[in-house]
Amino acid sequence: MSFATDDLQQRWWQLEAKLLARFDKKPDLEGVLFLIGMQETGFIQEKISKEQKQDLMHVAVCTVLSASDYYRFAGKDPDGWPHFEQIKELPVMHLPDQENFLKDHVLLYFEKEGL
């Protein structure tokens, strides 16, 4: 394991620990993206459909990747949901690298949000 992935893993564990303390449950990457989507949209409901969950995670992915100019906020629809346009192609990566790429952007998001 390289220093970069080792450092990423350490920072990810720190985020997991903070979220565990706050929610009494350790979220995986999907869960963290879901939380970011809820944060960005203000969408909170007792029952959330699978489609709504996917939409929230999509908002989260676009939001975190906008920090590296992969997406740009394009405005909100009449229901208040944010929409994004893709600015540049995402790099082609194997699954573990994709996960680390996303985790790195999630950590940057939380840094900017002051968590």
Backbone torsions as a table, in degrees:
resi	resn	phi	psi	omega
1	MET	NA	131.4	-179.3
2	SER	-79.1	166.8	178.8
3	PHE	-59.3	-40.6	-177.1
4	ALA	-61.7	-47.0	-179.7
5	THR	-72.1	-32.2	176.8
6	ASP	-64.7	-45.1	178.3
7	ASP	-63.2	-42.9	178.3
8	LEU	-59.5	-44.8	-179.2
9	GLN	-63.2	-42.0	178.0
10	GLN	-60.7	-46.6	-179.5
11	ARG	-65.8	-36.5	178.3
12	TRP	-65.2	-42.5	178.7
13	TRP	-62.4	-37.0	178.0
14	GLN	-64.0	-42.3	177.8
15	LEU	-63.8	-45.3	178.4
16	GLU	-57.4	-41.6	-179.5
17	ALA	-63.7	-41.6	178.1
18	LYS	-64.2	-42.8	-179.3
19	LEU	-70.4	-34.8	176.1
20	LEU	-62.6	-43.9	179.5
21	ALA	-63.7	-34.9	-176.9
22	ARG	-81.0	-38.1	-172.7
23	PHE	-113.0	-0.1	-177.2
24	ASP	57.3	27.6	178.3
25	LYS	-154.9	132.7	179.6
26	LYS	-85.6	113.0	-178.1
27	PRO	-83.0	149.4	171.9
28	ASP	-88.4	-176.2	-177.9
29	LEU	-57.9	-42.8	178.2
30	GLU	-58.8	-44.8	179.4
31	GLY	-63.3	-38.9	178.9
32	VAL	-67.2	-41.6	177.6
33	LEU	-63.2	-39.5	177.2
34	PHE	-59.5	-45.1	178.0
35	LEU	-61.9	-42.0	178.9
36	ILE	-63.7	-42.2	178.4
37	GLY	-60.0	-42.5	178.0
38	MET	-65.1	-41.2	178.8
39	GLN	-61.1	-44.6	-175.1
40	GLU	-74.0	-29.8	-176.4
41	THR	-100.0	-22.5	-173.2
42	GLY	73.8	11.6	-177.6
43	PHE	-80.3	108.9	178.3
44	ILE	-133.1	122.6	-178.5
45	GLN	-143.4	151.5	177.8
46	GLU	-61.2	-52.3	-179.8
47	LYS	-109.6	125.2	179.5
48	ILE	-120.1	125.8	-179.3
49	SER	-71.9	164.2	178.4
50	LYS	-60.8	-39.7	179.5
51	GLU	-64.8	-42.5	178.3
52	GLN	-63.9	-39.9	178.5
53	LYS	-62.2	-43.1	178.3
54	GLN	-63.5	-40.2	178.7
55	ASP	-62.9	-42.4	179.2
56	LEU	-63.5	-41.3	179.6
57	MET	-68.4	-35.1	177.1
58	HIS	-63.7	-44.4	176.6
59	VAL	-58.2	-42.7	-179.3
60	ALA	-63.6	-46.4	-179.1
61	VAL	-61.5	-46.8	178.8
62	CYS	-61.5	-41.2	-179.3
63	THR	-62.6	-50.8	-176.4
64	VAL	-68.6	-34.0	-179.4
65	LEU	-80.5	-12.7	176.7
66	SER	-67.6	-22.8	177.4
67	ALA	-61.6	-27.8	178.5
68	SER	-106.3	20.0	176.3
69	ASP	60.9	32.6	171.9
70	TYR	-84.5	-31.3	178.3
71	TYR	-132.0	156.2	175.6
72	ARG	-130.9	137.4	177.6
73	PHE	-62.8	128.8	-175.9
74	ALA	-110.2	-4.2	-179.6
75	GLY	123.5	-179.0	-179.4
76	LYS	-113.8	149.1	176.6
77	ASP	-83.0	176.7	-178.1
78	PRO	-58.4	-23.9	178.5
79	ASP	-86.6	-1.3	178.5
80	GLY	89.8	6.1	179.4
81	TRP	-81.1	133.1	178.6
82	PRO	-71.9	146.2	175.7
83	HIS	-125.7	149.8	-175.8
84	PHE	-130.2	154.7	170.3
85	GLU	-118.0	142.0	179.6
86	GLN	-79.5	130.7	-176.9
87	ILE	-96.5	-40.9	-179.8
88	LYS	-140.7	159.8	-178.8
89	GLU	-66.9	141.6	174.0
90	LEU	-75.4	145.8	178.4
91	PRO	-66.1	146.6	177.5
92	VAL	-82.8	124.0	-176.0
93	MET	-142.6	159.3	170.4
94	HIS	-72.9	160.2	-174.8
95	LEU	-52.7	-49.4	179.9
96	PRO	-60.3	-36.8	178.8
97	ASP	-69.3	-37.4	176.5
98	GLN	-60.6	-44.2	-179.4
99	GLU	-62.9	-44.3	178.7
100	ASN	-65.1	-38.2	177.3
101	PHE	-59.4	-47.1	178.7
102	LEU	-66.2	-45.0	179.7
103	LYS	-58.0	-42.5	180.0
104	ASP	-60.4	-43.0	179.1
105	HIS	-69.8	-35.6	176.3
106	VAL	-63.0	-44.3	179.3
107	LEU	-62.2	-39.9	177.1
108	LEU	-63.0	-41.6	177.9
109	TYR	-58.2	-48.9	-178.5
110	PHE	-66.6	-33.8	175.3
111	GLU	-60.8	-47.5	-180.0
112	LYS	-64.6	-32.5	180.0
113	GLU	-81.6	-4.8	176.5
114	GLY	79.5	28.7	177.6
115	LEU	-100.2	NA	NA
